[in-house]
Amino acid sequence: MTSSDKRNDPRLRAALDAFIDFRVADMDIWRRAGALLDLTTNGSMVLAYVLRQHSLGETVRQVDIRTALQLSAAGASTIIDVLEQRGLVRREPFHGDRRALSIVPTIEGHAIEEIVRTADDRFFELAASVTPAELDAFVRILDGMREHGVGQFPVDG
């Protein structure tokens, strides 16, 4: 199938349209979450990541945030600085490395926790409603898009 054929395939167009609609809706969730705390979209996504990992009992370091959210070292540092200045996270010594710091949400940082939990619960509900094969295909498509840089845009800090 040629590239032109793929672009004209109604099933593939519908899948692309659904993906674009999802991205718009997802960004809107994080934009609205950020508005509650006067954060950028990336700021709310970093805080959400810290909250998720913390709720799982995981220690979060700046390098974890950079890797998970594909941020530059400077971008991640700037966002964490803003979150810390606003009292949403704090840096604590990392138990395994005296040079590293853990990023921990504060009580104020939990302000968007309900939004994060609701978004995650909606995803889990939908993911549980498909067959394992369909879920595997979904993950394979998203992994392939991430590996090839599809949908990556400059970070707004």
C-alpha positions in Angstrom: 0.0 0.0 0.0 1.5 3.4 -1.0 1.6 6.4 1.2 -1.2 8.0 -0.9 -3.3 4.8 -0.5 -2.8 4.9 3.2 -3.9 8.5 3.4 -7.1 7.7 1.5 -7.9 4.5 3.5 -11.1 5.4 5.5 -10.1 3.1 8.4 -6.6 4.6 8.7 -8.0 8.2 8.4 -10.5 7.4 11.2 -7.7 6.1 13.4 -5.6 9.2 12.7 -8.6 11.5 13.4 -9.3 9.6 16.7 -5.7 9.9 17.7 -5.7 13.7 17.0 -8.9 14.1 18.8 -7.5 12.2 21.8 -4.3 14.4 21.8 -6.4 17.6 21.8 -8.6 16.3 24.6 -5.6 15.1 26.6 -3.8 18.4 26.3 -7.0 20.2 27.3 -7.1 18.1 30.5 -3.6 19.1 31.4 -4.2 22.7 30.4 -7.2 22.9 32.7 -5.3 21.1 35.5 -2.5 23.6 35.1 -4.9 26.6 35.2 -6.0 25.5 38.6 -2.5 26.1 39.9 -1.4 28.7 37.3 1.0 26.2 35.6 1.9 25.5 32.1 0.6 22.3 30.5 4.0 20.7 31.0 4.1 21.9 34.6 0.8 20.1 35.3 2.0 17.0 33.4 5.2 16.9 35.5 3.2 17.3 38.7 0.8 14.6 37.6 3.7 12.3 36.9 5.2 12.9 40.4 1.7 12.3 42.0 1.2 9.0 40.1 4.7 7.7 41.0 4.4 8.8 44.6 1.0 7.1 44.9 2.7 3.9 43.8 5.4 4.3 46.4 8.0 5.1 43.8 10.8 7.6 44.4 11.0 10.2 41.7 14.2 11.9 40.7 14.7 14.6 38.1 16.2 12.1 35.6 13.0 10.0 36.0 10.9 13.0 35.0 13.2 13.8 32.1 13.1 10.3 30.8 9.3 9.6 31.3 8.2 12.9 29.8 11.0 13.3 27.2 12.1 16.7 28.6 15.5 18.3 28.3 17.6 18.5 31.5 17.1 22.3 31.5 13.4 22.0 30.8 12.8 19.5 33.6 14.9 21.6 36.0 13.0 24.8 35.2 9.6 23.1 35.6 10.6 21.5 38.9 12.0 24.9 40.1 8.6 26.5 39.4 6.7 23.7 41.1 9.0 24.0 44.1 8.8 27.8 44.2 5.0 27.5 44.3 5.1 25.0 47.1 3.7 22.1 45.0 6.8 19.8 45.3 9.9 19.7 47.5 13.3 18.3 46.8 14.6 15.8 49.4 17.8 13.8 49.6 17.7 10.6 47.6 18.3 7.6 49.8 20.6 5.8 47.3 22.8 8.7 46.1 23.9 11.7 48.2 24.2 13.8 45.1 20.6 13.1 43.8 17.4 14.6 45.1 13.9 13.1 45.2 11.0 15.2 44.0 8.1 14.8 46.4 4.6 16.3 46.1 3.5 18.6 49.0 0.0 18.8 50.3 -0.6 21.8 48.0 0.7 19.7 45.1 -2.1 17.2 45.6 -4.6 19.8 44.4 -4.8 18.2 41.0 -4.7 14.6 42.3 -8.5 14.1 41.6 -8.0 15.2 38.0 -5.1 12.8 37.6 -7.1 9.9 39.3 -10.2 10.6 37.2 -8.2 10.6 33.9 -6.4 7.4 34.9 -9.6 5.7 36.0 -11.3 6.6 32.7 -8.3 5.1 30.8 -8.3 1.9 33.0 -12.1 1.5 32.4 -11.7 1.7 28.7 -8.6 -0.4 28.5 -10.4 -3.1 30.5 -13.2 -3.1 28.0 -11.1 -4.4 25.1 -9.6 -7.8 24.4 -6.0 -8.4 25.4 -5.1 -8.6 21.7 -6.7 -5.2 21.1 -4.9 -3.7 24.0 -1.6 -5.2 22.8 -2.2 -3.7 19.3 -2.9 -0.3 20.9 0.3 -0.4 22.9 2.3 -1.5 19.9 1.0 1.5 17.8 1.7 4.0 20.6 5.2 2.5 21.2 5.9 2.7 17.5 4.8 6.3 17.4 7.0 7.2 20.4 10.0 5.4 19.0 9.7 7.4 15.7 9.1 10.7 17.4 5.6 11.1 16.0 3.7 13.8 17.8 6.7 15.4 19.6 6.6 19.1 19.8 8.9 21.7 21.4 8.6 22.0 25.2 6.9 25.1 26.5 8.6 25.0 29.9 
